[in-house]
Amino acid sequence: MDFGKVIYGLLKERNRVEKESLFKIVNSNSKLLTEVLTLKTKCKELERNEGDLRLENVSLRQKKTTSVASEEQLQQHIKIQEELTGLLRERGEKNQEIIDLKNKLQECEKQLGEKDSVILAKQIEVKQHSDRSARMKGHVSELEATNQMLKDEQQALQLEFVCLQEKYKTVEAQYNELINRWLVRTQQDADAQNREMEDFQRRKQIEIRQKIDQAMKDNIVVEEPSIGMRFGGYATSTVPTKVLYSFEAHDSEISDVKWSPSGKIFATAGVDRKVKIWEVTASHTTQKKGMLTGANSGVMSLDYDSEPSHMLLAGSNDFACHIWNIEDQRHRHTLTGHANRVYCARFMEDSGLVVSGSNDRTLKQWDLRERACVRTMFAGSSCNTLVTIGSLVISGHFDKKIRFWDKRAGDAQSNEITLQGKVTSLCLAGDRNTLLCCTREPSLKMIDLRKNQVVSTFTAPSFNVGADYVKCILSPDAEYACCGGSDGSVYIWNVNKNKVEKVLKEHDHTVTACSWHPDGNMLLTCDTKKKVVLWSAF
């Protein structure tokens, strides 16, 4: 049995029954509403008819009351009508006058508006002119103040000019006096040099005469053996322990000191533009043998040519290299071409060739026979030091690199080694297989040239390199390495044991250079305060 259909049928039947009763109620209600509306309409019509009837009744009553006096009222009415017509005519005229007056008023108002606009424009223009006049007055005031200030400055400058003129005259007089004093001093220096040269020539003649006399007395000349003993071509070095002699060699800072290859003399170079030649006497003092001049600025490095040429090479801050003959102390060559200070210069194995390194970041090779630069090597960094092996040039630079320049590679470098600090000096061992390098790290490095690598590093707790041109040295047998410190100490390391062998203390300022005697028995050191010290183990 389908309950859904049954329920649906029941609901449908209930809906039908209830709708029939509701439809009847709705229909009866609609009929009653229609009847109510109809009755309301009829009521409104009856009310209108009642009003009309009342109006008709009132009018009938008025007609009955006014019929008696109608003629008199008619006359009055006519008269009033005429008066009313005149009044209406007069009112029309007045209205016309009013219209005309309004038109005139509008025209006057228009003209007044135009006048107001003109007045407003003039007022704006007057305000602009007033503002401009105020600005001009302010500008005039500023100009007057500026003019007054300029007048005051002019007066002050005039006074200052007068004072400067007086100072200029005073300075000019002082300059002329200094020039005269300089000329006198120059003449005195020239006279002193001439006297020194005469004294040197006199001493040399006396020495030659003494040697001739001694040679005439002695049939056999026996040379005393040197203190240092030589094995395999290199002297056995000893570590110096005491000061033999100390003296002031120059008028200012000493930049280099170097023994000659024979060990008979040594040279010192200073910022005072002089190179001096010294000899160690039998009493272990020093005697000046001569002074080399010709450099126009401080001399930074020294190098000897091989015997018996007796040539001395110097790099100078006057952008040039200078070469002297030690025997006659004459200035032989001036090699110019660098664009900045020449920090180092060395003779090559071919004594006719010289190589120099400069702060202008180049190295130059010179031919002394042609007196010209034959090769320029561009390093890209300031060259502080260099050494040579045959045609190979090894240079140390400000950019912490050691560069190798082989002639077979042309002007380009063939190799380089990078270190941890600026390179201040290089020293080649006698066997030419090892290279000692001093850096601002600060330390000394021993480089094996066969491997192109660092094999030893020498340091000390208080060791510090005091300048970019401090020079280190190896002993003749390469057993010891030596370098000066910024505290005035001289440090000596044992190369094989890689330890500090000795610290020598005599200087009070930065030690700039060291030079070991070719026999290995003496050491020379110099500092920035004119001092040279001769050290020995005996």
Secondary structure, DSSP 8 states (H G I E B T S, - for coil): --HHHHHHHHHHHHHHHHHHHHHHHHHHHHHHHHHHHHHHHHHHHHHHHHHHHHHHHHHHHHHHHHSTTHHHHHHHHHHHHHHHHHHHHHHHHHHHHHHHHHHHHHHHHHHHHHHHHHHHHHHHHHHHHHHHHHHHHHHHHHHHHHHHHHHHHHHHHHHHHHHHHHHHHHHHHHHHHHHHHHHHHHHHHHHHHHHHHHHHHHHHHHHHHHHHHHHHH-SS------SS-EETTEE------EEEEEEE-SSS-EEEEEE-TTSSEEEEEETTS-EEEEEE-TTS-EEEEEEE---SS-EEEEEE--TTS-EEEEEETTSEEEEEETTTTEEEEEEE--SS-EEEEEE-SSTTEEEEEETTSEEEEEETTTTEEEEEEE-SS-EEEEEEETTEEEEEETTSEEEEE-GGGTTS--EEEE-SS-EEEEEE-TTSSEEEEEETTTEEEEEETTTTEEEEEE--TT----STT---EE-TTSSEEEEE-TTSEEEEEETTTTEEEEEEE--SS-EEEEEE-TTSSEEEEEETTSEEEEEE--
